[in-house]
């Protein structure tokens, strides 16, 4: 019971990070593809305006997931972080470089510095979700055995399914960001940016949907157990729910109703995360370690669950208030063009 509850809380944190952190990284993707300095300036200014109040808060969920995982399931945590040390290290390095570049981006003294910081931020925003997605894909593919560095340090995350999930993570984050930025542009009274992000949202949404469908074929080839879980029972319900939410999101984007599309897009991504978890249930590491076998002693789990619930009772209202202020425009940051 306690092990299952700890797993559910960890999954809640992971879902929040995939949605909020994914949109955060996706904004960097649109920064990377915005165009030249003059053409891309309005898009980059809107990204800066939207991200500045909340980008650090979005990554609170990553810390939450790590703490839950290493405390509640230490054997699984050790196995994952040792076998998948390379993609996790590259993702962590990208997070550090990305955060530093974003914080310093507006303080560049020369155009060369501004370009270097902008490139670091944008490229890291693509590489981080790719490596994190590859990590999840490696776990789902059953490439992480139990033990310290017991798996292949390179081959575990460079197979078809891990790389595919990495690409899907980048595209899904880009789609979330386009939807969120479209809503922010509408609220800011920038119709030209609303149209620009509408095109981006529709295009990335179609690509994300196509990749999700193709992902079932990849899973069938590389991880038959995962495929069976995604095409039956609760896993199938999540897949169908994600598809329905995705289609609703595309319709809302077409109608430029981005405010409502925020929630349907988030639901589509969250349903995929839930479907993955349900598809490999009861395993934490497929074919190697179940949730209950990986769990820490009950005394540790009880203390952790209590601490997590108390922490969420403080964290969630604070984050809700922060997002309310940000969405109302009261925390808006307007970046002035530098000569």
MARMI-558024 format. One record per residue (C-alpha): residue number from 1; y, z, x. Coordinates in nm, 2 decimals. Layout:
BEGIN
+-----+--------+--------+--------+
|  nr |     c2 |     c3 |     c1 |
+-----+--------+--------+--------+
| NUM |      Y |      Z |      X |
...
+-----+--------+--------+--------+
//
This chain:
BEGIN
+-----+--------+--------+--------+
|  nr |     c2 |     c3 |     c1 |
+-----+--------+--------+--------+
|   1 |   0.00 |   0.00 |   0.00 |
|   2 |   0.25 |   0.10 |   0.27 |
|   3 |   0.15 |  -0.19 |   0.49 |
|   4 |   0.20 |  -0.44 |   0.20 |
|   5 |   0.54 |  -0.28 |   0.12 |
|   6 |   0.65 |  -0.31 |   0.48 |
|   7 |   0.54 |  -0.67 |   0.48 |
|   8 |   0.73 |  -0.74 |   0.16 |
|   9 |   1.05 |  -0.59 |   0.31 |
|  10 |   1.01 |  -0.79 |   0.63 |
|  11 |   0.97 |  -1.11 |   0.42 |
|  12 |   1.28 |  -1.02 |   0.22 |
|  13 |   1.48 |  -0.99 |   0.55 |
|  14 |   1.33 |  -1.32 |   0.68 |
|  15 |   1.42 |  -1.50 |   0.36 |
|  16 |   1.78 |  -1.37 |   0.38 |
|  17 |   1.80 |  -1.49 |   0.74 |
|  18 |   1.65 |  -1.83 |   0.66 |
|  19 |   1.91 |  -1.88 |   0.38 |
|  20 |   2.22 |  -1.72 |   0.53 |
|  21 |   2.15 |  -1.78 |   0.90 |
|  22 |   2.01 |  -2.12 |   0.82 |
|  23 |   2.34 |  -2.22 |   0.65 |
|  24 |   2.52 |  -2.07 |   0.95 |
|  25 |   2.33 |  -2.29 |   1.19 |
|  26 |   2.36 |  -2.59 |   0.96 |
|  27 |   2.74 |  -2.57 |   0.98 |
|  28 |   2.70 |  -2.63 |   1.35 |
|  29 |   2.50 |  -2.94 |   1.28 |
|  30 |   2.79 |  -3.08 |   1.08 |
|  31 |   3.03 |  -2.98 |   1.35 |
|  32 |   2.81 |  -3.18 |   1.60 |
|  33 |   2.81 |  -3.49 |   1.37 |
|  34 |   3.17 |  -3.46 |   1.24 |
|  35 |   3.30 |  -3.74 |   1.46 |
|  36 |   3.58 |  -3.77 |   1.72 |
|  37 |   3.85 |  -3.52 |   1.77 |
|  38 |   4.09 |  -3.67 |   1.51 |
|  39 |   3.84 |  -3.78 |   1.26 |
|  40 |   3.63 |  -3.47 |   1.27 |
|  41 |   3.92 |  -3.22 |   1.28 |
|  42 |   3.93 |  -3.15 |   0.90 |
|  43 |   3.56 |  -3.09 |   0.88 |
|  44 |   3.56 |  -2.86 |   1.19 |
|  45 |   3.85 |  -2.67 |   1.05 |
|  46 |   3.67 |  -2.61 |   0.73 |
|  47 |   3.36 |  -2.49 |   0.91 |
|  48 |   3.57 |  -2.25 |   1.11 |
|  49 |   3.74 |  -2.13 |   0.80 |
|  50 |   3.41 |  -2.07 |   0.61 |
|  51 |   3.22 |  -1.92 |   0.90 |
|  52 |   3.47 |  -1.68 |   1.06 |
|  53 |   3.44 |  -1.39 |   0.82 |
|  54 |   3.06 |  -1.39 |   0.78 |
|  55 |   2.89 |  -1.55 |   1.08 |
|  56 |   2.81 |  -1.22 |   1.25 |
|  57 |   2.70 |  -1.05 |   0.93 |
|  58 |   2.45 |  -1.34 |   0.87 |
|  59 |   2.25 |  -1.24 |   1.18 |
|  60 |   2.21 |  -0.88 |   1.08 |
|  61 |   1.89 |  -1.00 |   0.90 |
|  62 |   1.74 |  -1.12 |   1.23 |
|  63 |   1.77 |  -0.77 |   1.38 |
|  64 |   1.62 |  -0.62 |   1.06 |
|  65 |   1.32 |  -0.86 |   1.08 |
|  66 |   1.26 |  -0.78 |   1.44 |
|  67 |   1.28 |  -0.40 |   1.39 |
|  68 |   1.05 |  -0.42 |   1.09 |
|  69 |   0.80 |  -0.63 |   1.27 |
|  70 |   0.77 |  -0.44 |   1.59 |
|  71 |   0.76 |  -0.10 |   1.42 |
|  72 |   0.53 |  -0.18 |   1.12 |
|  73 |   0.31 |  -0.43 |   1.29 |
|  74 |   0.32 |  -0.37 |   1.67 |
|  75 |   0.00 |  -0.56 |   1.76 |
|  76 |   0.12 |  -0.87 |   1.58 |
|  77 |   0.47 |  -0.84 |   1.73 |
|  78 |   0.33 |  -0.82 |   2.08 |
|  79 |   0.10 |  -1.12 |   2.02 |
|  80 |   0.37 |  -1.33 |   1.87 |
|  81 |   0.64 |  -1.25 |   2.13 |
|  82 |   0.41 |  -1.30 |   2.43 |
|  83 |   0.23 |  -1.62 |   2.32 |
|  84 |   0.55 |  -1.77 |   2.19 |
|  85 |   0.78 |  -1.63 |   2.46 |
|  86 |   0.92 |  -1.97 |   2.55 |
|  87 |   1.06 |  -2.09 |   2.21 |
|  88 |   1.17 |  -1.73 |   2.13 |
|  89 |   1.36 |  -1.70 |   2.47 |
|  90 |   1.52 |  -2.04 |   2.41 |
|  91 |   1.62 |  -1.94 |   2.06 |
|  92 |   1.77 |  -1.61 |   2.18 |
|  93 |   1.96 |  -1.79 |   2.46 |
|  94 |   2.10 |  -2.04 |   2.21 |
|  95 |   2.21 |  -1.75 |   1.98 |
|  96 |   2.40 |  -1.59 |   2.26 |
|  97 |   2.56 |  -1.91 |   2.38 |
|  98 |   2.64 |  -2.02 |   2.03 |
|  99 |   2.81 |  -1.69 |   1.94 |
| 100 |   3.01 |  -1.68 |   2.26 |
| 101 |   3.12 |  -2.04 |   2.22 |
| 102 |   3.23 |  -1.99 |   1.86 |
| 103 |   3.42 |  -1.67 |   1.94 |
| 104 |   3.60 |  -1.84 |   2.23 |
| 105 |   3.64 |  -2.18 |   2.07 |
| 106 |   4.00 |  -2.13 |   1.94 |
| 107 |   4.11 |  -1.97 |   2.27 |
| 108 |   4.05 |  -2.27 |   2.50 |
| 109 |   4.34 |  -2.34 |   2.74 |
| 110 |   4.26 |  -2.70 |   2.80 |
| 111 |   4.10 |  -2.99 |   2.61 |
| 112 |   3.81 |  -2.99 |   2.85 |
| 113 |   3.74 |  -2.63 |   2.78 |
| 114 |   3.76 |  -2.69 |   2.40 |
| 115 |   3.52 |  -2.97 |   2.43 |
| 116 |   3.27 |  -2.77 |   2.64 |
| 117 |   3.28 |  -2.48 |   2.40 |
| 118 |   3.26 |  -2.71 |   2.09 |
| 119 |   2.96 |  -2.89 |   2.24 |
| 120 |   2.78 |  -2.56 |   2.33 |
| 121 |   2.84 |  -2.43 |   1.98 |
| 122 |   2.72 |  -2.75 |   1.81 |
| 123 |   2.41 |  -2.81 |   2.02 |
| 124 |   2.30 |  -2.45 |   2.01 |
| 125 |   2.33 |  -2.46 |   1.63 |
| 126 |   2.07 |  -2.74 |   1.63 |
| 127 |   1.83 |  -2.60 |   1.90 |
| 128 |   1.81 |  -2.24 |   1.77 |
| 129 |   1.67 |  -2.32 |   1.42 |
| 130 |   1.44 |  -2.58 |   1.58 |
| 131 |   1.29 |  -2.32 |   1.81 |
| 132 |   1.27 |  -2.05 |   1.55 |
| 133 |   1.11 |  -2.30 |   1.31 |
| 134 |   0.86 |  -2.40 |   1.58 |
| 135 |   0.77 |  -2.04 |   1.62 |
| 136 |   0.70 |  -2.00 |   1.24 |
| 137 |   0.51 |  -2.32 |   1.25 |
| 138 |   0.29 |  -2.20 |   1.54 |
| 139 |   0.21 |  -1.88 |   1.35 |
| 140 |   0.13 |  -2.08 |   1.03 |
| 141 |  -0.09 |  -2.31 |   1.23 |
| 142 |  -0.30 |  -2.02 |   1.36 |
| 143 |  -0.20 |  -2.08 |   1.72 |
| 144 |  -0.12 |  -1.71 |   1.79 |
| 145 |  -0.44 |  -1.51 |   1.88 |
| 146 |  -0.44 |  -1.14 |   1.90 |
| 147 |  -0.35 |  -1.00 |   2.24 |
| 148 |  -0.09 |  -1.01 |   2.51 |
| 149 |  -0.01 |  -1.37 |   2.60 |
| 150 |  -0.36 |  -1.46 |   2.47 |
| 151 |  -0.24 |  -1.80 |   2.34 |
| 152 |  -0.13 |  -2.12 |   2.52 |
| 153 |   0.23 |  -2.07 |   2.63 |
| 154 |   0.32 |  -2.44 |   2.57 |
| 155 |   0.05 |  -2.58 |   2.35 |
| 156 |   0.08 |  -2.31 |   2.09 |
| 157 |   0.42 |  -2.44 |   1.97 |
| 158 |   0.42 |  -2.80 |   2.06 |
| 159 |   0.16 |  -2.92 |   1.81 |
| 160 |   0.24 |  -3.14 |   1.51 |
| 161 |   0.29 |  -2.86 |   1.26 |
| 162 |   0.52 |  -2.63 |   1.47 |
| 163 |   0.74 |  -2.93 |   1.57 |
| 164 |   0.75 |  -3.05 |   1.21 |
| 165 |   0.86 |  -2.70 |   1.09 |
| 166 |   1.12 |  -2.70 |   1.36 |
| 167 |   1.27 |  -3.02 |   1.23 |
| 168 |   1.25 |  -2.91 |   0.87 |
| 169 |   1.44 |  -2.59 |   0.96 |
| 170 |   1.72 |  -2.79 |   1.11 |
| 171 |   1.75 |  -3.02 |   0.81 |
| 172 |   1.72 |  -2.74 |   0.55 |
| 173 |   1.99 |  -2.54 |   0.72 |
| 174 |   2.21 |  -2.85 |   0.73 |
| 175 |   2.16 |  -2.90 |   0.36 |
| 176 |   2.24 |  -2.54 |   0.28 |
| 177 |   2.56 |  -2.56 |   0.49 |
| 178 |   2.67 |  -2.88 |   0.32 |
| 179 |   2.64 |  -2.72 |  -0.02 |
| 180 |   2.82 |  -2.40 |   0.09 |
| 181 |   3.09 |  -2.59 |   0.26 |
| 182 |   3.14 |  -2.82 |  -0.04 |
| 183 |   3.20 |  -2.51 |  -0.25 |
| 184 |   3.44 |  -2.37 |   0.00 |
| 185 |   3.63 |  -2.70 |   0.01 |
| 186 |   3.66 |  -2.70 |  -0.36 |
| 187 |   3.79 |  -2.35 |  -0.37 |
| 188 |   4.04 |  -2.44 |  -0.09 |
| 189 |   4.17 |  -2.74 |  -0.29 |
| 190 |   4.06 |  -3.00 |  -0.05 |
| 191 |   3.91 |  -3.28 |  -0.26 |
| 192 |   3.87 |  -3.52 |   0.04 |
| 193 |   3.64 |  -3.26 |   0.20 |
| 194 |   3.46 |  -3.20 |  -0.12 |
| 195 |   3.36 |  -3.57 |  -0.13 |
| 196 |   3.27 |  -3.56 |   0.24 |
| 197 |   3.04 |  -3.26 |   0.20 |
| 198 |   2.90 |  -3.41 |  -0.12 |
| 199 |   2.77 |  -3.71 |   0.07 |
| 200 |   2.63 |  -3.48 |   0.34 |
| 201 |   2.46 |  -3.26 |   0.09 |
| 202 |   2.30 |  -3.54 |  -0.10 |
| 203 |   2.18 |  -3.71 |   0.21 |
| 204 |   2.04 |  -3.40 |   0.37 |
| 205 |   1.89 |  -3.29 |   0.04 |
| 206 |   1.69 |  -3.61 |   0.01 |
| 207 |   1.57 |  -3.59 |   0.37 |
| 208 |   1.48 |  -3.22 |   0.33 |
| 209 |   1.28 |  -3.30 |   0.01 |
| 210 |   1.10 |  -3.59 |   0.18 |
| 211 |   1.01 |  -3.37 |   0.48 |
| 212 |   0.88 |  -3.09 |   0.26 |
| 213 |   0.65 |  -3.33 |   0.08 |
| 214 |   0.54 |  -3.48 |   0.42 |
| 215 |   0.48 |  -3.13 |   0.54 |
| 216 |   0.19 |  -3.09 |   0.30 |
| 217 |   0.02 |  -3.38 |   0.46 |
| 218 |   0.08 |  -3.23 |   0.81 |
| 219 |  -0.05 |  -2.90 |   0.69 |
| 220 |  -0.36 |  -3.06 |   0.55 |
| 221 |  -0.44 |  -3.21 |   0.88 |
| 222 |  -0.34 |  -2.93 |   1.12 |
| 223 |  -0.39 |  -2.61 |   0.91 |
| 224 |  -0.63 |  -2.67 |   0.62 |
| 225 |  -0.63 |  -2.31 |   0.51 |
| 226 |  -0.25 |  -2.31 |   0.48 |
| 227 |  -0.27 |  -2.64 |   0.28 |
| 228 |  -0.52 |  -2.48 |   0.04 |
| 229 |  -0.29 |  -2.18 |  -0.01 |
| 230 |   0.01 |  -2.41 |  -0.08 |
| 231 |  -0.18 |  -2.62 |  -0.33 |
| 232 |  -0.33 |  -2.35 |  -0.54 |
| 233 |  -0.24 |  -2.02 |  -0.71 |
| 234 |   0.09 |  -1.85 |  -0.63 |
| 235 |   0.15 |  -2.07 |  -0.33 |
| 236 |   0.15 |  -2.38 |  -0.55 |
| 237 |   0.38 |  -2.21 |  -0.80 |
| 238 |   0.63 |  -2.15 |  -0.51 |
| 239 |   0.60 |  -2.51 |  -0.40 |
| 240 |   0.67 |  -2.64 |  -0.76 |
| 241 |   0.95 |  -2.39 |  -0.80 |
| 242 |   1.11 |  -2.51 |  -0.47 |
| 243 |   1.08 |  -2.87 |  -0.59 |
| 244 |   1.24 |  -2.80 |  -0.92 |
| 245 |   1.52 |  -2.60 |  -0.76 |
| 246 |   1.57 |  -2.88 |  -0.51 |
| 247 |   1.61 |  -3.14 |  -0.79 |
| 248 |   1.85 |  -2.92 |  -0.98 |
| 249 |   2.05 |  -2.88 |  -0.66 |
| 250 |   2.07 |  -3.26 |  -0.61 |
| 251 |   2.19 |  -3.30 |  -0.97 |
| 252 |   2.45 |  -3.03 |  -0.93 |
| 253 |   2.57 |  -3.19 |  -0.60 |
| 254 |   2.60 |  -3.53 |  -0.77 |
| 255 |   2.82 |  -3.36 |  -1.03 |
| 256 |   3.02 |  -3.17 |  -0.76 |
| 257 |   2.92 |  -2.84 |  -0.91 |
| 258 |   2.88 |  -2.68 |  -0.57 |
| 259 |   2.93 |  -2.32 |  -0.68 |
| 260 |   2.62 |  -2.32 |  -0.89 |
| 261 |   2.44 |  -2.54 |  -0.64 |
| 262 |   2.48 |  -2.26 |  -0.38 |
| 263 |   2.22 |  -2.05 |  -0.57 |
| 264 |   1.98 |  -2.33 |  -0.66 |
| 265 |   1.97 |  -2.45 |  -0.30 |
| 266 |   1.91 |  -2.10 |  -0.17 |
| 267 |   1.63 |  -2.06 |  -0.43 |
| 268 |   1.47 |  -2.38 |  -0.31 |
| 269 |   1.46 |  -2.26 |   0.05 |
| 270 |   1.36 |  -1.91 |  -0.04 |
| 271 |   1.06 |  -2.04 |  -0.25 |
| 272 |   0.93 |  -2.23 |   0.05 |
| 273 |   0.94 |  -1.91 |   0.26 |
| 274 |   0.76 |  -1.72 |  -0.01 |
| 275 |   0.51 |  -1.99 |  -0.05 |
| 276 |   0.42 |  -1.98 |   0.32 |
| 277 |   0.37 |  -1.61 |   0.30 |
| 278 |   0.15 |  -1.63 |  -0.01 |
| 279 |  -0.05 |  -1.92 |   0.13 |
| 280 |  -0.17 |  -1.73 |   0.43 |
| 281 |  -0.22 |  -1.40 |   0.25 |
| 282 |  -0.37 |  -1.15 |   0.35 |
| 283 |  -0.32 |  -1.27 |   0.71 |
| 284 |  -0.02 |  -1.19 |   0.93 |
| 285 |  -0.17 |  -1.41 |   1.20 |
| 286 |  -0.39 |  -1.66 |   1.03 |
| 287 |  -0.77 |  -1.63 |   1.10 |
| 288 |  -0.69 |  -1.35 |   1.35 |
| 289 |  -0.52 |  -1.05 |   1.20 |
| 290 |  -0.46 |  -0.93 |   0.85 |
| 291 |  -0.15 |  -0.73 |   0.73 |
| 292 |  -0.35 |  -0.41 |   0.69 |
| 293 |  -0.54 |  -0.44 |   1.02 |
| 294 |  -0.21 |  -0.50 |   1.21 |
| 295 |  -0.02 |  -0.21 |   1.04 |
| 296 |   0.10 |   0.10 |   1.22 |
| 297 |  -0.02 |   0.45 |   1.12 |
| 298 |   0.08 |   0.56 |   0.76 |
| 299 |   0.33 |   0.82 |   0.89 |
| 300 |   0.52 |   0.55 |   1.08 |
| 301 |   0.51 |   0.31 |   0.79 |
| 302 |   0.63 |   0.58 |   0.55 |
| 303 |   0.93 |   0.67 |   0.77 |
| 304 |   1.01 |   0.30 |   0.83 |
| 305 |   1.00 |   0.21 |   0.46 |
| 306 |   1.22 |   0.51 |   0.37 |
| 307 |   1.47 |   0.42 |   0.65 |
| 308 |   1.47 |   0.05 |   0.54 |
| 309 |   1.53 |   0.13 |   0.18 |
| 310 |   1.81 |   0.37 |   0.27 |
| 311 |   1.96 |   0.11 |   0.51 |
| 312 |   1.95 |  -0.16 |   0.24 |
| 313 |   2.12 |   0.07 |   0.00 |
| 314 |   2.41 |   0.08 |   0.24 |
| 315 |   2.38 |  -0.28 |   0.38 |
| 316 |   2.35 |  -0.49 |   0.07 |
| 317 |   2.66 |  -0.35 |  -0.12 |
| 318 |   2.86 |  -0.39 |   0.20 |
| 319 |   2.75 |  -0.75 |   0.25 |
| 320 |   2.80 |  -0.83 |  -0.11 |
| 321 |   3.16 |  -0.70 |  -0.09 |
| 322 |   3.22 |  -0.90 |   0.23 |
| 323 |   3.09 |  -1.22 |   0.07 |
| 324 |   3.30 |  -1.15 |  -0.24 |
| 325 |   3.61 |  -1.12 |  -0.02 |
| 326 |   3.52 |  -1.43 |   0.18 |
| 327 |   3.45 |  -1.64 |  -0.13 |
| 328 |   3.77 |  -1.54 |  -0.29 |
| 329 |   3.96 |  -1.67 |   0.01 |
| 330 |   4.11 |  -1.34 |   0.10 |
| 331 |   3.95 |  -1.35 |   0.44 |
| 332 |   4.02 |  -1.72 |   0.50 |
| 333 |   4.10 |  -1.82 |   0.86 |
| 334 |   4.31 |  -2.13 |   0.89 |
| 335 |   4.28 |  -2.29 |   1.24 |
| 336 |   4.60 |  -2.46 |   1.34 |
| 337 |   4.56 |  -2.78 |   1.55 |
| 338 |   4.64 |  -2.73 |   1.92 |
| 339 |   4.85 |  -2.98 |   2.11 |
+-----+--------+--------+--------+
//
